[in-house]
Amino acid sequence: MYADENVITIKHKVLNEVARLAFEGKLDEERDHIAERLIPGPLPQFRCCIYKEREIIRQRVRLAEGKAPGIEDDGNIIQVINSACEDCPISSYTVTENCQNCLGKACINACKFGAIEPGRFRSHIDASKCKECGQCAKACPYNAIAHLKRPCKFSCPVDAITYNEYGLSVINKDKCIRCGKCIHSCPFGAIGTKSFMVPVIEAIKSGKHVYAMAAPATEGQFGPDITMDSWAEAMKQVGFEDFYDVGLGGDMTAAYEAEEWTEAYKEGKKKVTSCCPAFVNMVRLHFPQLADCVSTTVSPMCGVSRLIKAQDPEAVTVFIGPCVAKKSEVVDQQIKGNADYVLTYSEIRAIMRAKNVELKPCENQNQIASTFGKRFANAGGVTAAVLQSMKEANADVDVKVHKANGAAECKKALLLMRAAKLPADFIEGMACEGGCVGGPSAYNDQFSSKKSRDSLISQADDRGIHENLSHYQMDSFSMHRE
């Protein structure tokens, strides 16, 4: 269960209201009334007063519109909702009731900043003076000083979160890899992402050729009866021109990355995968020396988007999945031909609710990807697909791949690579544990959905990667960054 389980409902209510008003063309005139409508009062629902609750709603509305929640916007797709963050404890070190108010006062003597004062019953830490060095906690003979780690900061794999002078969390854009791990770790729901929901709705309303593309992780997320055919039917009811399973993109990326790996192996070069944008962000922001090692093969999302745009030059492509870093791939990496917009499952479901559309059980007949492309969303799935493509191409190489599962393992692998101590030839990097199926915006956790996912994928035929791609005009677009 997520730490912010009880406030996810509020987030969904805001998304639903914004989507409904956007479809009705009333967002501009009704925007300022959303907070009062959701928080009618006079009693508060989840905070100290209705006025604070309404301010949180207003900032969430801004995120739902694709804006920063406050006045300042650093361009990061992940943002702190300051009005919600204010309730988090400011001091990370606190004196507990275990304090014996001893005569030695080891804690006070250990503090070099005068932040600890003697009290009537126990010592007290002045948060405005505390530098969080932890010396007081080490000195206390009763272990009476607790270190309260903020969940958001503790969860960040790259130490991108700090606090400002008011105790509010601050995300360093130049360190943040946009993995979204902090979002659900916050029990106050104070971190969220900008949404592309409104521009997607406007594109649909304007009659543009808007195509929906669902991540390979989608299969199994919504139960054993919700197939890719279910999604195709629902998306067409919403107003999308057509629907694509990005498992096809997994096949595409695997085939071209296999060629790239084979060439690199023969030249004695090491490469890292490019399909996980959070992993790519980690390389570029924290290991810039290895930036040239990132595969030039584009991600499955970008591959399918280019395929669609090669067939329909007027196409607007929208990726749907559990990953918030995909928004960063669109905003920050700006790769030509990539998806125009990215929606999480909660955002597409808000759009569906606004149109009174539901996912309904359908037969599992819409197979446009091999099982290897479908498994791209699982940790180790990229490696399996690339090795399969090499096998089909009769590549005479024996490559060794380090499969880094989760941001911590990715970081360790890159440290070894930077130090020229990585024994493997290539790194498959997945910032989310378990792969994309463990993404921060997953509808269902990967363990609960595994049985449904395995069942659906087992119904697919045994087509090969190259056999599958032979049905598409792969020479009509490039599968590499330009």
Buried (B, 14 or more C-beta within 10 A) or exposed (E): EBBBEEBEEBBBBBBBBBBBBBBEEEBEEBBEEBBEEBBEEEEBEBBEEBEBBBBBBBBBBBBBBBBBBEEEEEEBBBBBBBBBBBEBEBBBBBBEEEBBEBEEBBBBEBBEEEBBEEEEEBBBBEBEEBEEBBBBBEBBEEEBBBEEEBBBBEBBBBEBBBBEEEBBBBBBBEBBBBBBBBBBBBBBBBBBBBBBBBBBBBBBEEEBBBBBBBBBBBBBBBBBBBBBBBBBBBBBBBBBBBBBBBBBBBBBBBBBBBBBBBEBBEEEBBBBBBBBBBBBBBBBBBBEEBEEBBBBBBBBBBBBBBBBBBBBEEBBBBBBBBBBBBBBBBBBBEBEBBBBBBBBBBBBBBBBBBBEBEBEEBEBEBBBBBBBBBBBBBBBBBBBBBBBBBEBBEBEBEBEBBBBBBBEBBBBBBEBBBEEEBEBBBBBBBBBBBBBBBBBBBBBBBEBBBEBBEBBBEEBEEBBBBEBBEEBEBEEBBBBBE
